[in-house]
């Protein structure tokens, strides 16, 4: 049985690992942990780089980050199916779903999930003109930008092999058939060829000979 003995870090190294695990840069963590305010940037960077590659420090940083990474994985699942689904939402989005009766632009909380996923940004733009008090702001309009449908459809086509099938229609016509159907098709065609050869054998043998003209007799 193998026993893994954890070697504790020194207090300063533990502080360094804690700061790096929280997102601090190696140089910033080193300066805070060791209090080297007078150290030149070059020397500080070299010392921080060496310490950040220390195997015990690396293991400690990984252990400190593990709970946060696990929580992120449980909260958001990122896989191929999710990616294809999000691209499909954009590729097959319908701009009409952004509007309600009378052409009123719906508020974001009124959008369904598919429509919301297709929106890249929402911007409120001020309108200026001449009003009762002179020139100034007379209102605003809302600008909604959607993600590019063409790019989303292009990614879907590539992932689903659509371009390959379009470029090789003749090859894919038979390549997509199951092996059993290909065998049945071969037997069917072979039987048709053999049947035609047996039934019309004599005609087939003389097919290349010129036909003789029948003698013409005048009626008595």
C-alpha angles and dihedrals in degrees: 000000000000119000120204110212114199114220112213118232122236114262092257093048090047090053090048091051092047092052094047091049089055092054103268117144117252092247093047092047091049093050092050095043097045100028093228097160093150095050116111117248092246094052092043092051092050093049092046091048092052092048094047089057093051107120094226092049091047090052092048093050090050091050092050092049096045098086092050092048091049091050091050091051091051092047100046122028112202116189141131094274092053091048093050090046093053091048090049090053090056096039094052098035119136117216091205090073089070091068134066133198114325093018094288113162107239120233114252092253088059094057119101118238095261093051093046091052090055094055116096099184145347120214130182110215122197118231120216129196145117115309136167090284094047129257115357145096111329099177143305141261131211120236116203119191121196127206114260109276092197093056091048093050090046091055091048092051091051094048094046095044094243095143092051092055092047093051095048107036096150095048094046092048091077098020091068094053117099116250092247092057091049089054092049091049091051092051091048094052093045091052092050092051093048092047092050091049094051097044097045099028097128093045090047093053092052097038093106095051119095113251116251117237114240115239112260116225122197114227113257 
